Amino acid sequence: MLCPATAIAEGRAKGFDLAEEGQDTIFVVRSGGRLHGFANACPHMAGAPMAWRRDAYLNSAGTRIVCHAHGAEFLPETGECVLGPCVGQHLTPVDIEVVPDGMLAVWLNQQKKQIVEE
Amino acid sequence: MKIVGLDNLIFGVDNVADSARFLADYGLTPVDVTDRGGRFEAIDGTSVEIAHQSDTRLPAAPAPGCRLRKTVMGTADAATIDAIAAELSRDREVKRLPDGSIESVDDSGFVIGFQVTVRRPFSLAGEISNAPGSPIMRPVNSLGIIGPDAPIRPRSLSHLVYFVPDAIKAEAFYVNRLGFRCTDRFAGVGPFLQPGGSLDHHTHFLIGAPPQVQGVEHFTFHFGGPNELLANGYRFTQKGYQAFWGPGRHILGSNWFWYFNSPFACHIEMDADMDLHDATWAPREVALGADNSQTFLFKMREKWAPGPGIHTNGDYA
């Protein structure tokens, strides 16, 4: 369980340090009413974490995911890079689901991406 | 040509308020800052300047996604400005701006400016350690640590790293046209460059990269020593800023480093204790890789003390 799904508002993101290593493993963004989960790793450079401040994964309008290492911009719905050093590549999706009590859950060992509607 | 180093970097940002807070938390001093942006100075007056990306006062970006709009270098005197203007006018436009500076473009498309340096001379001892036998030690009863409330301020704008589409062409411009020297080199990647009026190991480092990568890898200010760097980086992480690499100590240049993500589409570094070289220095060339990139590397930890309730594996749990 990560947090209540309602804790992530439209156009906002939240990171989760699942390995308790002091750095987020994944982050979840809400766009178009839906939640999307991705690994906190820019495809431009192996091991590059993306936020510039805790939970700061998006541009100020909340319309793009931005890697704050070198400025790559991604569509929040698909994770596709549309500007910057890795255009055409994709963020690694992470399976997330809102369980019946409204909590956001993550399945780390499943391959299939799941976009969950509330 | 007596270019003494970087004076000012100008960025077009997505969010002025967030970027301003970031630079102030890094330790720079806001000067003439409004909701439209402004300047953030180190002790010697060198600075980073920000404005909203839509601000028409900004020069155009050299490539999509690059937030750096202009790199201003300082010169020792007005004669150097005139010499640069004469040299660059041979094959490109050189604008004279109302403030007396000149503006042009380098061979990679980055907008560059030159002004008689704003650097204010100041005298402030760097960190001194008490080493037995050393002729220089801290005064008796003075403390080695930086108190939790003591301010830590960057001293001077240090260096900038460009991603360039053609590193050989980019290097030739700085060396042949502006009088920079290569001090060291990562083979097949690019050179560390020192301008004629500086002894710093580098003020520029060029990295050859595909065209869609063109932009900035990082920029950084010199701090007063490793204590300042580590204490300032620790404070930065406690404010929620996200580290990328470090703390550690580079081999080429010997500078201590700690890199963080930033709202400027590039990393920002804190650096300290960089080597000085003059024209007698023979450049090294090494292969890029972890062993040649740092002499050691550490990772930030939360504070810890032995006692009841600790993890069974202790500090290294």
Interface residues (C-beta under 8 A of the other chain):
Chain A: G22 Q23 H44 A48 P49 M50 A51 W52 R53 R54 D55 A56 N59 S60 V66 H68 A69 H70 G71 A72 E73 L83 G84 P85 V87
Chain B: D14 N15 D18 F22 P64 G65 C66 R67 F163 A209 P210 Q212 V213 G215 E217 K239 G240 Y241 Q242 A243 F244 F260 N261 S262 P263 A265 C266 H267 K299 M300 R301 E302
